């Protein structure tokens, strides 16, 4: 298995493509992180404003975790 630096040396003409792919992956990760942060902020707001009991807050978090799991399964 080649590491990234060996790949660049062996296939220098692919460097722009590799760079573009890397940048696209990083942009996608940033976008997903932003979505997750906004979801967590909404959950925190619901828990605080609704003055939920610990069991209700746990249920809300469980439902959100199930959403993440379903999304991950859709990607595979």
C-alpha positions in Angstrom: 0.0 0.0 0.0 1.4 3.3 -1.0 1.3 6.3 1.2 0.2 9.7 -0.2 3.7 11.1 -0.7 4.8 8.0 -2.7 1.7 8.3 -4.8 2.5 11.9 -5.6 6.1 11.0 -6.6 5.0 8.1 -8.8 2.0 9.7 -10.4 2.8 13.4 -10.3 0.4 14.2 -13.1 -2.5 13.1 -10.7 -1.5 15.6 -8.1 -4.2 18.2 -9.1 -6.8 15.4 -9.1 -5.7 14.1 -5.7 -5.7 17.6 -4.3 -9.2 18.3 -5.6 -10.5 15.0 -4.2 -8.9 15.7 -0.8 -10.4 19.2 -0.8 -13.8 17.9 -1.7 -13.7 15.3 1.0 -12.7 17.9 3.6 -15.4 20.2 2.5 -18.0 17.4 2.8 -16.7 16.6 6.3 -17.0 20.3 7.3 -20.5 20.5 6.0 -21.5 17.3 7.9 -20.0 18.7 11.1 -21.9 22.0 10.7 -25.1 20.0 10.3 -24.4 18.0 13.4 -23.6 21.0 15.4 -26.8 22.7 14.4 -28.8 19.6 15.3 -27.1 19.4 18.7 -27.9 23.1 19.3 -31.6 22.4 18.5 -31.6 19.4 20.8 -30.1 21.4 23.6 -32.6 24.2 23.1 -35.5 21.7 23.2 -34.2 20.2 26.4 -33.7 23.5 28.1 -36.9 25.3 26.9 -39.1 22.3 27.4 -37.6 21.7 30.8 -37.6 18.0 30.0 -37.0 15.4 32.7 -33.9 13.3 32.3 -35.9 10.4 30.8 -37.4 12.6 28.2 -34.1 14.2 27.3 -32.6 10.7 27.0 -35.4 9.7 24.7 -34.9 12.8 22.5 -31.1 12.0 22.3 -31.9 8.3 21.4 -34.2 9.4 18.6 -31.5 11.7 17.2 -29.0 8.9 17.4 -31.4 6.6 15.4 -31.6 9.3 12.8 -27.8 9.4 12.5 -27.7 5.6 12.3 -30.3 5.5 9.5 -28.5 8.1 7.5 -25.2 6.2 7.9 -26.9 3.0 6.6 -28.3 4.9 3.6 -24.8 5.9 2.6 -23.7 2.3 2.4 
